[in-house]
Amino acid sequence: MMVGSDDLEKSKTFYDAVFTAIGGREAIVDPKGRLMYIHNEGLFMVTPPIDGKPASCGNGMTIGFAMASTEQADAWHAAGAAAGGTPIEDPPGWRENPGMRLYLAYLRDPDGNKLCAMHRG
C-alpha cells in the first residue's frame, strides 16, 4: 500500500507514531526519499506523487490496519491523534453488524488519507 504526501516530514512524524505504537519501527527512507514501513509482513509507503501534482486522498477509500487487540487499536489511535492525525467518525469502539463484531478506530493522516485500526471480535 502506498499513499501520497506533500509534506514527508509531517507524514514521517505521524506514521512513525502510529507504527511504533503497535510495535513497529520508524520509517526507512529509501534513496528516492520515500518512507517505508515494514510490519507484520506488510509494506506501507509514503511518497510525493511521481507526476509532480499535489497529493490527494481517495474519496471513499479507507486503508485498514489489523490490530492484535483493542488496546493496540487504542494506542494506535492515540499516537496518531497526538502526532498530527485527525480523529474522525465515532470514537474507537465496537461496531456490530450481522455476523460480524469489529473494534474500529478511525483517523485521517496529515494529508487527509482515511485510516482504520481494526480488531476482529
C-alpha positions in Angstrom: 0.0 0.0 0.0 1.3 3.5 -0.8 -0.1 6.9 -0.2 1.0 10.3 -1.5 2.1 13.2 0.7 3.1 16.8 0.1 4.9 17.0 3.4 7.1 14.0 4.1 8.3 15.4 7.4 4.7 15.7 8.8 3.9 12.3 7.4 7.0 10.7 9.0 6.1 12.2 12.4 2.5 10.8 12.1 3.3 7.4 10.6 6.4 6.8 12.9 4.0 7.4 15.9 1.2 5.1 14.7 3.6 2.3 13.7 5.7 2.4 16.9 2.5 2.5 19.0 1.7 -1.0 17.6 5.3 -2.5 17.9 6.6 -1.4 14.5 9.6 0.6 13.7 10.2 4.2 12.4 10.4 4.7 8.6 13.2 3.5 6.5 13.9 6.3 4.0 14.8 4.9 0.6 17.2 6.6 -1.9 14.2 8.4 -3.5 13.2 9.9 -0.2 10.1 7.7 0.2 9.1 6.4 3.7 8.9 2.7 4.0 7.2 0.9 6.9 7.6 -2.9 7.2 5.4 -4.5 9.8 3.6 -7.9 10.2 4.8 -9.0 6.8 3.3 -5.9 5.2 4.8 -3.0 3.4 3.4 0.6 3.6 4.9 3.5 1.8 4.5 7.3 1.7 5.8 9.2 -1.3 5.4 12.6 -3.1 3.3 12.0 -6.2 5.5 10.9 -9.1 3.6 13.2 -11.5 4.6 16.3 -9.5 1.0 17.3 -8.8 -0.3 17.8 -5.3 -1.2 14.7 -3.3 -4.8 14.0 -2.7 -6.7 11.4 -0.7 -9.1 8.9 -2.3 -12.7 9.8 -1.7 -14.4 6.7 -0.4 -11.1 4.9 0.2 -10.0 3.6 3.7 -6.8 1.9 4.5 -7.2 -0.7 7.2 -4.5 -2.0 9.6 -5.2 -5.2 11.5 -4.7 -5.0 15.3 -3.9 -7.7 17.8 -6.2 -6.2 20.5 -8.5 -3.4 21.4 -5.6 -1.9 23.5 -3.3 -1.9 20.4 -6.0 -0.1 18.4 -6.5 2.5 21.1 -2.7 3.0 21.3 -2.5 3.4 17.5 -5.4 5.9 17.6 -4.0 8.0 20.5 -0.5 8.1 19.0 -1.8 9.2 15.6 -4.0 11.9 17.1 -1.0 13.2 19.1 1.2 13.2 16.0 -0.9 15.3 13.7 -3.7 13.0 12.7 -7.4 13.9 13.0 -9.9 11.6 14.8 -12.9 11.0 12.6 -16.3 9.2 12.7 -17.3 7.6 16.0 -14.8 7.3 18.8 -12.9 4.0 18.9 -15.2 1.1 19.9 -17.1 -2.0 18.9 -19.3 -2.0 15.9 -21.9 -4.7 15.5 -23.1 -6.0 12.1 -25.0 -9.1 11.2 -22.5 -12.0 11.8 -19.6 -9.6 12.5 -18.2 -7.8 15.5 -15.3 -5.3 14.9 -13.4 -2.9 17.1 -12.7 0.1 14.9 -10.7 3.4 15.3 -10.5 5.9 12.5 -8.1 8.7 11.8 -7.1 10.9 8.8 -3.4 11.3 8.3 -1.9 14.8 7.8 -2.7 14.6 4.0 -6.3 13.5 4.6 -6.0 9.8 3.9 -8.6 7.8 5.8 -7.1 5.1 8.1 -8.7 2.5 10.3 -7.3 0.3 13.0 -9.4 -2.9 13.2 -9.6 -5.8 15.7 -12.0 -8.6 15.0 -14.1 -9.7 17.9 
